[in-house]
Amino acid sequence: MTDDYGKVIAEVGGPVDECGVCLAIYGEDLDPDELTALLDCQPTHAHRRGDRKGPRSAPFKQGAWLLERRGEPPDTADTLTRRILQSVPADPALWSQLSDRFVIQMRYGIHMSGWNQGLGLSADLVAWIARLHASLEFDIYAYGDEDEA
């Protein structure tokens, strides 16, 4: 969008500036080593209930096993999600068992500075996520012009 003098005053539309995607598995009795073996994949981060992020931080209230990917265009949320899902087994019986014991989420961190930026997930990818018994979680970070007062 431009003003009457041709100066760009806003960019509208297009892909988000950055996207982070995370397969997150949470549970009070989660053992990261057990999940790593079951999924035959190393997590980006994992911890047990009671572990601490640092010596002064509070203990975690539940365990977590996290596999993350981040990207900027031309990487899309769809592409990043596929990379994650291709890293873990597709066995529906395994995911059904895991969902009986743990909370499974596909988490999206969406960073954008323009208006009306977005992302999409294809129908086959949404079906793939559903076979994991995973919910979809979105954290949206919209940055404005910090210089305006």
C-alpha positions as CSV (number, residue, x, y, z in Angstrom):
1,M,0.0,0.0,0.0
2,T,1.4,3.5,-0.9
3,D,0.4,7.0,0.0
4,D,-0.4,9.8,-2.4
5,Y,3.3,10.4,-3.0
6,G,4.2,6.8,-3.8
7,K,5.8,6.1,-0.4
8,V,5.2,2.6,0.9
9,I,3.2,2.9,4.1
10,A,2.3,-0.8,4.5
11,E,2.9,-4.2,3.0
12,V,-0.2,-6.4,2.7
13,G,-0.6,-10.1,2.2
14,G,1.9,-12.8,1.4
15,P,3.5,-15.5,3.5
16,V,4.4,-15.0,7.1
17,D,8.0,-13.7,7.8
18,E,9.0,-16.7,9.9
19,C,7.4,-19.9,11.1
20,G,8.4,-22.4,13.7
21,V,6.7,-25.8,13.8
22,C,7.0,-28.3,16.7
23,L,5.7,-31.8,17.3
24,A,5.2,-31.6,21.1
25,I,4.4,-34.5,23.3
26,Y,3.6,-33.8,27.0
27,G,2.9,-36.0,30.0
28,E,3.6,-36.2,33.8
29,D,5.2,-39.6,33.5
30,L,6.9,-39.0,30.1
31,D,10.3,-40.6,29.8
32,P,12.2,-38.8,27.0
33,D,14.5,-41.8,26.4
34,E,11.5,-44.2,26.0
35,L,9.9,-41.8,23.4
36,T,13.1,-41.3,21.5
37,A,13.4,-45.1,21.2
38,L,9.8,-45.6,20.2
39,L,10.0,-42.8,17.6
40,D,13.5,-43.6,16.4
41,C,14.2,-39.9,16.3
42,Q,16.2,-37.5,18.5
43,P,14.2,-34.6,19.9
44,T,15.2,-31.0,19.6
45,H,14.6,-30.7,23.3
46,A,13.3,-33.1,26.0
47,H,12.9,-33.1,29.8
48,R,11.3,-35.1,32.5
49,R,8.8,-33.9,35.1
50,G,10.9,-32.3,37.9
51,D,13.9,-31.4,35.7
52,R,14.9,-27.7,35.7
53,K,15.8,-25.4,32.8
54,G,18.5,-23.9,35.0
55,P,19.6,-24.0,38.7
56,R,17.2,-21.1,39.7
57,S,14.2,-22.1,37.6
58,A,11.2,-23.9,38.9
59,P,10.9,-27.6,38.1
60,F,8.9,-28.6,35.1
61,K,5.4,-29.7,36.0
62,Q,5.4,-32.3,33.2
63,G,7.7,-34.1,30.9
64,A,8.1,-33.0,27.3
65,W,9.5,-34.4,24.0
66,L,9.8,-31.7,21.3
67,L,10.9,-31.9,17.7
68,E,11.2,-28.4,16.1
69,R,11.9,-26.9,12.7
70,R,12.0,-23.2,11.9
71,G,12.1,-21.4,8.5
72,E,11.6,-18.3,6.5
73,P,10.1,-18.1,3.0
74,P,10.4,-20.0,0.7
75,D,10.0,-22.6,3.6
76,T,6.3,-22.8,4.5
77,A,4.4,-24.2,7.5
78,D,3.4,-27.1,5.2
79,T,7.0,-27.9,4.3
80,L,8.3,-27.6,7.8
81,T,5.5,-29.8,9.1
82,R,6.2,-32.5,6.5
83,R,9.9,-32.5,7.5
84,I,8.9,-33.2,11.1
85,L,6.4,-35.9,10.2
86,Q,8.8,-37.6,7.9
87,S,11.2,-37.9,10.8
88,V,8.8,-40.0,13.0
89,P,7.0,-43.3,12.3
90,A,3.6,-43.1,10.6
91,D,2.2,-46.2,12.4
92,P,-1.4,-45.3,13.5
93,A,-1.3,-48.0,16.3
94,L,1.8,-46.4,17.8
95,W,0.2,-42.9,17.8
96,S,-3.0,-44.2,19.2
97,Q,-1.1,-45.8,22.1
98,L,0.9,-42.6,22.7
99,S,-2.3,-40.5,22.6
100,D,-3.7,-42.7,25.4
101,R,-0.8,-41.7,27.6
102,F,0.3,-38.3,26.5
103,V,-1.0,-35.0,25.1
104,I,0.2,-34.6,21.4
105,Q,0.3,-31.3,19.7
106,M,1.5,-29.7,16.5
107,R,2.5,-26.2,17.6
108,Y,3.0,-23.3,15.2
109,G,4.9,-20.1,16.1
110,I,3.9,-17.5,13.4
111,H,5.9,-14.3,13.1
112,M,4.8,-11.5,10.8
113,S,5.3,-7.8,10.4
114,G,2.9,-7.1,7.6
115,W,-0.9,-7.0,7.4
116,N,-2.9,-10.0,6.3
117,Q,0.0,-12.4,6.1
118,G,-0.9,-16.1,6.4
119,L,-0.1,-19.7,6.0
120,G,-1.9,-22.8,4.9
121,L,-1.8,-26.6,5.5
122,S,-2.9,-29.0,2.7
123,A,-5.7,-31.4,3.3
124,D,-3.4,-34.5,3.1
125,L,-1.2,-32.9,5.8
126,V,-4.1,-32.1,8.1
127,A,-5.2,-35.8,7.7
128,W,-1.7,-36.9,8.6
129,I,-1.7,-34.7,11.7
130,A,-5.1,-36.2,12.7
131,R,-3.7,-39.7,12.4
132,L,-1.2,-38.7,15.2
133,H,-4.1,-37.7,17.4
134,A,-2.5,-34.3,17.6
135,S,-4.3,-31.0,18.3
136,L,-3.2,-27.8,16.4
137,E,-1.9,-24.9,18.5
138,F,-1.0,-21.5,17.0
139,D,1.0,-18.7,18.7
140,I,0.9,-15.6,16.5
141,Y,3.4,-12.8,16.9
142,A,2.5,-9.7,14.9
143,Y,5.1,-6.9,15.0
144,G,4.1,-3.3,14.2
145,D,6.3,-0.3,13.4
146,E,8.0,0.3,16.8
147,D,9.0,3.8,15.8
148,E,5.4,5.1,15.6
149,A,4.2,6.8,18.8
